[in-house]
């Protein structure tokens, strides 16, 4: 066994979508000293197959002393813990968990003198330059009303990682685009599959970058093993319109494709209706104002740095959609229990 495979690794947020796939890849590749954190209320459905192969620690990332303790003896840190939400009710929690939580992790890593930290950020933290056809790692942050509270909280989180780098911490940042992958069907991009499953007849007029969660996990490991300190990498397989995305999902779910483009006035109606329905049922809205704005905007990302640095070939988005759709149909027969895709 190589010395690298014996590195003492810490994965924060290990029961979430990205963290769970990363954990399974680390185990698959032979890493034997993996410590993973979970919240007290976390479910373990995405990591059932490797529960006994990982050291589990229950952690509140806002507990400074607990974060210091979990870092003892660690050499590499993958910081995946974060709150992803576009619900205005989560505004305070977004800044608390994403910014302050990362501050705690960075401080503990500095105190423990760990070797390297890979921080999971988002393309939401990168600016938009109308003069560029695609956003790259060099595009500067430009805060404006189009940026969501999630984007702002992740930007502040990333700034904590760069602050750690300035203070001597070996840091690499990855910025995934919109992540596709099977997991829990009440979170993330599963909303697209749900809308198509319900035969929603409208499509949003925007576009975005998309990436398979397995690519994100694999590239995080490569970033840890190979990337030089102070680097950031956009992780994105393809840029697609939401119309194209929904059509592909409809094809694999055997549902009719949406045929009508959503007019601007309608996005306001939809998110307000979703809010009202959620209020009636005491649930969380799947489509909020921030989501409606996001899916009617156009974003495109340049993935050439990650491709060239790691000599990497991304999974095609069409293959990812086919895999997720197949598992979605299976889950629909079992009250939408969680699913995980096979590792590639």
TAJOVEN-V194461 format. One record per residue. SS is DSSP state (~ for helix, > for strand, _ for the rest). BURIAL is # if it has 16 or more other C-alpha atoms within 10 Angstrom, else .. D_LAST is the distance of its C-alpha to the last C-alpha in whole Angstrom. Layout:
SS & BURIAL & D_LAST
SS & BURIAL & D_LAST
This chain:
_ & . & 23
_ & . & 23
_ & . & 25
~ & . & 22
~ & # & 20
~ & . & 23
_ & # & 23
> & # & 24
> & # & 22
> & # & 23
> & # & 20
> & # & 23
_ & # & 22
_ & # & 19
_ & # & 19
_ & # & 19
~ & # & 16
~ & # & 15
~ & # & 16
~ & # & 14
~ & # & 11
~ & # & 12
~ & # & 14
~ & # & 11
~ & # & 9
~ & # & 13
~ & # & 14
~ & . & 11
_ & . & 12
_ & . & 15
_ & # & 17
_ & # & 20
> & # & 22
> & # & 21
> & # & 23
> & # & 22
> & # & 24
> & # & 25
_ & # & 28
_ & . & 30
_ & . & 30
_ & . & 26
_ & . & 24
_ & . & 22
_ & # & 20
_ & # & 16
_ & # & 16
~ & . & 18
~ & . & 16
~ & . & 17
~ & . & 20
~ & . & 22
~ & . & 20
_ & # & 21
> & . & 24
> & # & 25
> & # & 28
> & . & 29
_ & # & 30
_ & # & 32
_ & # & 31
_ & # & 34
_ & . & 36
~ & # & 37
~ & . & 38
~ & # & 35
~ & # & 32
~ & # & 34
~ & . & 34
~ & # & 30
_ & # & 30
_ & # & 32
_ & . & 31
_ & # & 28
_ & # & 27
> & # & 23
> & # & 23
> & # & 20
> & # & 22
_ & # & 20
_ & # & 23
_ & # & 25
_ & # & 27
_ & # & 25
_ & # & 28
_ & # & 30
_ & # & 33
~ & . & 36
~ & . & 37
~ & . & 34
~ & . & 36
~ & . & 37
~ & # & 34
~ & # & 32
~ & # & 34
~ & # & 35
~ & # & 31
~ & # & 30
~ & # & 32
~ & # & 34
~ & # & 31
~ & # & 30
~ & # & 33
~ & # & 33
~ & # & 30
~ & # & 31
~ & # & 35
~ & # & 33
~ & # & 31
~ & # & 34
~ & . & 36
~ & # & 34
_ & # & 33
_ & # & 30
_ & # & 28
> & # & 26
> & # & 24
> & # & 21
> & # & 23
> & # & 21
_ & # & 23
_ & # & 23
~ & # & 24
~ & # & 26
~ & # & 28
_ & # & 28
_ & # & 32
_ & # & 32
_ & . & 34
_ & . & 36
_ & . & 37
_ & . & 33
_ & . & 31
_ & . & 28
> & # & 28
_ & # & 26
_ & # & 26
_ & . & 30
_ & . & 31
_ & . & 34
_ & . & 34
_ & . & 36
_ & . & 37
_ & . & 38
_ & . & 39
_ & . & 35
_ & # & 33
_ & # & 33
~ & # & 33
~ & # & 30
~ & # & 30
~ & # & 33
~ & # & 32
~ & # & 28
~ & # & 30
~ & # & 33
~ & # & 30
~ & # & 29
~ & # & 32
~ & # & 32
~ & # & 29
~ & # & 31
~ & # & 34
~ & # & 33
~ & # & 32
~ & . & 36
_ & . & 37
_ & . & 35
_ & # & 31
_ & # & 29
> & # & 27
> & # & 24
> & # & 23
> & # & 20
> & # & 21
> & # & 18
_ & # & 19
> & # & 19
> & # & 16
> & # & 14
_ & # & 12
_ & # & 14
_ & # & 16
_ & # & 20
_ & # & 21
_ & . & 24
_ & . & 23
_ & # & 21
_ & . & 20
~ & # & 20
~ & . & 24
~ & # & 23
~ & # & 22
~ & # & 25
~ & # & 27
~ & # & 26
~ & # & 26
_ & . & 30
_ & . & 31
_ & # & 32
_ & . & 33
> & # & 33
> & # & 31
_ & # & 31
_ & # & 32
_ & # & 30
> & # & 26
> & # & 24
> & # & 21
> & # & 17
> & # & 14
> & # & 11
~ & # & 11
~ & # & 7
~ & # & 9
~ & # & 12
~ & # & 11
~ & # & 9
~ & # & 12
~ & # & 15
~ & # & 14
~ & . & 15
~ & # & 18
~ & # & 19
~ & . & 19
~ & . & 20
_ & # & 22
_ & . & 25
_ & # & 27
_ & . & 28
> & . & 25
> & # & 24
> & # & 21
> & # & 20
> & # & 17
_ & # & 17
_ & # & 15
> & # & 18
> & # & 21
> & # & 22
> & # & 25
~ & # & 25
~ & # & 27
~ & . & 24
~ & # & 22
~ & # & 24
~ & # & 25
~ & # & 21
~ & # & 21
~ & # & 24
~ & . & 23
~ & # & 20
~ & # & 22
_ & . & 25
_ & . & 27
_ & # & 30
_ & # & 29
_ & # & 31
_ & . & 34
> & . & 36
> & . & 35
_ & # & 36
_ & . & 39
~ & . & 39
~ & . & 42
~ & . & 40
~ & # & 37
~ & . & 40
~ & . & 41
~ & # & 37
~ & # & 37
~ & # & 40
~ & . & 40
~ & # & 36
~ & # & 38
~ & . & 41
~ & . & 39
~ & . & 37
~ & . & 41
~ & . & 42
~ & . & 39
_ & . & 39
_ & . & 35
_ & . & 33
_ & # & 33
_ & # & 30
_ & # & 31
_ & # & 34
~ & # & 36
~ & # & 33
~ & # & 30
~ & # & 33
~ & # & 34
~ & # & 30
~ & # & 29
_ & # & 32
_ & . & 32
> & . & 30
_ & # & 27
_ & # & 25
> & # & 23
_ & # & 23
_ & # & 20
~ & # & 21
~ & # & 22
~ & # & 18
~ & # & 17
~ & . & 20
~ & . & 20
~ & . & 16
_ & . & 16
_ & . & 13
_ & . & 12
_ & # & 11
_ & # & 9
_ & . & 12
~ & # & 14
~ & . & 15
~ & . & 12
~ & # & 11
~ & # & 14
~ & # & 14
~ & # & 12
~ & # & 14
~ & # & 17
~ & . & 16
~ & # & 16
~ & # & 19
~ & # & 21
~ & . & 20
~ & # & 21
~ & . & 24
_ & . & 25
_ & . & 25
_ & . & 27
_ & . & 23
_ & # & 22
_ & # & 19
_ & # & 15
_ & # & 12
_ & # & 9
_ & . & 6
_ & . & 4
_ & . & 0
